[in-house]
Amino acid sequence: MSETTPRILPLQKKDAPPEAYPVFDFWGEQEAWEKGTATHISMTLAHHPQAALAYYNFGKHVMVNSTLPLRPRELVTLRSAWLLKGDYEWHYHVGYALNLGMSLDEIAAVGTGPDAGNWNEEDRAVLRATDEFINGARIADATWETLGKFFSRHQIIDLLFTIGNYVMLTGVLNSCGVQLEARADKIGYDLKTASGTTPAPTLKPGEPGKH
């Protein structure tokens, strides 16, 4: 099975049972209840509506309602995607990070990780915590102590759940073979798009505002 071959194809709206409709509609996409969503992740997970909704409620906390500030949240997500080759999450979260005000140089440095030259102490600790969690399933004492300078206990727990979320999600997407949507101008790890344009800021699902 090729890494680029879907193992589970996105569910077709015409074949979907009614219990799958809340999965389509979860992130508030216009007419998703009636027509299905345009996102391959939701249409793939909709094959198992009960599991999809349980995961999405947790994922909404991680992405929308977390106490962890937005910048470290995106650093965690991008570093996880880089380490685990999560093409789908990398593509979307590059746009989210740009929308947050991160520069392309900062995003590129995520690939180098905590030892890249220009991180401040907080950013470096967040990236190091991500590496340690993924590589050894435990944050080292020194990293934990540094995190405590910048984050509350709630925020540190949210940081841990954010890393764990993207480890799990990337494994699911990669194993199911979920592909980026055809409409997307794929952003590679070199931060070049398939069309050769510069990556642009994008909004998260349900995020208000316009660019």
N, C-alpha and C positions, 0 to 999 in steps of 0.2 A: 504493500500500500504506500503510495507516494505521500510525502508530507503535505503536498499541495492538492491532494485528492480528498474531497469530502467523504467521510465515512457515514455521516448522518446528514442527509440533505435537508435544507430548510423545509419546514412543514408548509404545504400549500393551504391557503385559506379555505379553498373549496373542500379540502379533506379534513379540516380541523373540527374537533368536537367542541361544543359550547364551553366546556371548562377551560379550553385554551384561550378563549377571548380575553380574559383578564391579563394574561401574559402579554398578548399583543398590545394591550392598552396601558400597561403598567407605567410607562414613562411619559404618558400624555401626548403621544404623537397623534396628530390630527387624523381622524377617521380610521384609526388603527383597529378599533373594535369592529367596525363594519368591513374593513378591507384587509386587515392584517398589517403588520408593521414592515417597513422597508429594511429593517436591520436583520442581518443573518443570525446574529446571536439570539435574538428573541424568537425568531421563527424556528431555530434549531432546538432551543431549550423547551419550546412549547410542545414538543413531543411528549414531555413529562410535566404537565402543568403544575402538579402538586409540588414537585421538587423545584421547578422554576420559580414559583411564587415565594416559596420559603427562602430560596437563595436571593431573589430580588429584594425582599424586605431587609435582609441583612446587607446586601450590596448598597441599598439606598442609604442605610446608616453610614456605611463607609464612605460613599461618594458625596452625599448631600448633608447628612446630619451629624457627622463626626465632630468631636471637639478639637481634633487635630487641625491646626491652621492649614490653609490651602496650599501654601508653598511646600512645606514638608510632605503633604499628602501627594502632590504631583512628583516630587523627587522620589518618594518610595515607589510610586507606580511606574515611573519611567525606568528606574534602576531594576525593578523586578522584571519588567518587559525585556530590558536589555539582556539581563543574565539568563532568562529562561526562553529567549527567542519568541516572545509573545508579539508576533507581527500585528495582530489585530489591535491589541491594547496600545502598542507603541504608536501606531498610526493615529489613533484618536487622541491619545493623551499628549502627543506633541502639540496638537492644536489647542488643547485645553491649557497646557502650560504657557503657550504663547499668549493666549487670552488673559492669563493671570499676570503677564508682564515679564515672564522669563525670556531671556534672549536665546537666539539660536546657539551662541557660543556656550551658554550655560547648559543647554540641553545636550550639546555635543559632549560636554565634559562629564555628563552623567555616564557615558560609556566608559570613561576612564575610571570613574568611581570616586571614593573618598580621598584618594591620593592625588587627584587633579589639583593644580596649583592654586586656584583662586577661591576655593570654598571658604566661607567663614566657619567658625567652630561649630555652630548649630547645624549647618548644612552637612558638614563633614560627619558629624555624629549620626545624623539621620541616614546618610548613605552607608556608613559603616555598619549601623544596626541592621540595615536591609541585607547587606552582604553576610553578616554573621548569622542572621536568622535563616537565610536561604541555605547557606553552606553548612551550618552546624546545628540549626534548630535551637540556638541559645544566644542571647545577647551577652557579650563579655562584660565583666564587672566594670572595667574602665569606661566602656561605651555607655553602659547604664548610668554611671555616675555623671557623665557629661550630659546625657539626655535630661537628667534631673535638674540641670542648671536652667533649662529652657522650657520644660514642659511639666505640667501637673501630672498627678497619677492617672487621672482620667485620660489625659492626652497621650500618655505613654501606652496605656492599654489600647487606645484607639490606633496608635501607631502600629502596635503589634498585630492587631486585627486587620489593619490595612495591608501589611505585608502578607499575612496569611491569606487574605482574600485574593490577592492577585497571584499568589502561588497556585491556589486552587483553581481560580478562573482560567489562568493560562494553561494549566494542565488539561482542563476540560475542553477548552477551545482547540488546543493543539491536537488532542487525542481524537476529538470528533471531526477534526479537519474543517473547522468553520473558516470560511473564506471571507476576505474583505469584499464589500459590496462592489458591484461593477461600476457604480457611479463615482466611487471614491478614487481620488488621484493619490495612489499609494505613496506614503512617506517611508522611505527606507531608513536604515540605521545610520546612513551617511547624511541624513536630513535632506536628501534630494527626492523630489517627487517623480512619479513615473513620467509625467509630462515635461519635467525639467523646470517647473516653476518653483518659487520659494514657498515653503509651507506657510499657511495662513492661520491666524487665530480662529478657533471654533468654540461654540458654546456646548456645555454639557447638556444631556437630556434634562428638560425642565428648567434650565437656567434662563432667567429673564434677561432681556437686553438685546441690543443689536450692535453689530460692528460697523 
